[in-house]
Amino acid sequence: MTPVRLGFIGIGHIAIHSHLPPIGELAKKGEVVIQAFCDVNEQSAQEQAEVYGVDNVYTDHHEMFDKEDLDGVYLCIPPTLHDDVETLCAEKGIAIFIEKPQTLDIVQAVSFSEAIEKGGIVSQVGFMSRYYASSDTVRTLLQERIPRHAQIQLFYTGKPARFWTSRMDLCGGTFVENTIHYVDLLRYFLGDIESVSAFYVDRKPGEGAAPMDLPHVYNVNYRFESGVTANATTSRVLTNVSVSRREVLVVSDDSMIVWNTSQATENEEPVGGHEEGWVAFAKQAQAFVQAIREKDPTAVKSPYVDGLNSLAAVLGANESAANGGAVVDLKEMVS
């Protein structure tokens, strides 16, 4: 078996803690070769190169593309920094994995999607929640149910984590940067979203710890193309207490299904298999590598073109909130 040759652009928190470990395991098995790292912070890239035995380190991705023969690239950078990597990969026939959120500019995202489709390359957006066994359990159950409503509840700390995820102009807000995972998961269960309306509780100057300037609360309403409705609430005000909540549920006739990373329940009874840990990242990495090997863009669960609706759903929420809760049509956003 010829190993898949991979490069990484962006050697920060998400690459180090979520993507490199499972890819490193595949490298030990001979399924991949981590051929090059690229990051503007050369020291960070060099440190991880020593951990994973990577010989080639760059600070300019253009130089990396010029010098390396790659089968696939992991792009793990903040959403405001996307420039030409996606189009370069499409033109060069290099598969691409893109961390979410794909960008904060929906017009740019549409342009990238068109280039990727034209190039016929394998693409995957980092919506790893689709790869939990519990996600497929819920998806299968709903094929035999009549879903009416879905709900996302995320209540957690208002403390800043990394600088860029604490700034509205850099991450688009918590709903865009983080809740997009769960919005995408509802799409995996229920299909595409048609429209969105949202109201936010904004943070006043001086409220909370610096450098955080994100809204305290995001209240978002969705209508799916199927007619199903959903509510999503993300709240970041439980700053000095040790309580939090994460809940994703779908209500059908005589059925309340609750999703969890380890196991789903229906009417409070466990359904499907049970698994522990962050196994979805490993499954996602395996799927991406296998799709590259088979040259099959359909072999991943979250190709770029599919992820457009998830991105539009969260950016559309921002647009609605900025306009007093006005309903935003998602097809118009991506047309």
C-alpha positions, 0 to 999 in steps of 0.5 A: 500500500502506497502511503498518502502524502499529507501536508499541514497548513496551520500548526496551532491548537486544533491541529496539535490536539485534534488532527495530528494525533490520529494522523500520527497513528496512521503514519505509524501504520504506514497509511500516510506520510506527514511530508510537510508542515507550514505555519507563519510561526516557524518555531511552532511548526518546527517543534511539532515537526520534531514530534512527528518526524517531519523533515520539511517545514515552511512559513509560506504555503506557496513554497510548500506547494512548489517544492512538495508532491502532496496528495492531501492538505489539512488547512487548520487556520482561523476563518479570516485568514483564508486566501488561496489554499482552497483554489490552489488545491483544486487547481493542483488536484490536491485533496483538502481538509478544512477546519470549520468555520470555513470562512466568514465570507459566504461569497468567498465560500461559494467561490471556493466550493465552485473551484473544488467541484470543478477540480473534482478533488476530495474535500472535507470540512471538519464536522467531526460530530457526523462520525460518532456512532450515536450520530448514525443511530439518530439518523437511522431512527429518524428515517422511521419517525416523523420529526417535528422539532429540534433543539440545541442548548449550549450553556457554558463559560464566558471565559476567553480561551484563545484570542481569535475565538474571543473576538467577533471580528476574528471568529464570527462569534461563538455561534459561528465558531463553535455552535456550527458543529451542532447546527451541522449535526442537525442538518445531518439528521434533518436535511438542509436549512431553509431560513433563519431568524435570530436575536442576540444579547450583546456584551456591553463594553467592560462586561466580562474578561478581556479580550472577549467581546462576543455576545452573551447569548445567541437565540436562533430559530431555523426552518428546514426545507422539510418543514421541521423547525429548530431552536438553538441557544448558545449562552456564555454567562456561566463564567464563575461556576462549574455548571454547564449544559450541552444538549441536542434533541429531536422531537418526533411523534411519540419520540424524543431523541437525545444525541450525545457523543457516547450514546443516543437515547430515545424516550430516556432509553439507550439506543444504538452502540456506546463508545467513549472518547474523541473517536470521531477525529480518528474516524474522520481522519481515516475517512479522509485518507481512504477517500484520497486513496480511492480518489472518491470525493463522495466517500467523506461525510462532510464535503465542502459543497455540503458544508455551505448550508451549515456555514450559511446557517450560522452566518445567516444568524449573525445577519438576522441578529444584526437586522432585528431578527429579520428572516434570512433565506439561505439559498439567497445567501449562496446564490 
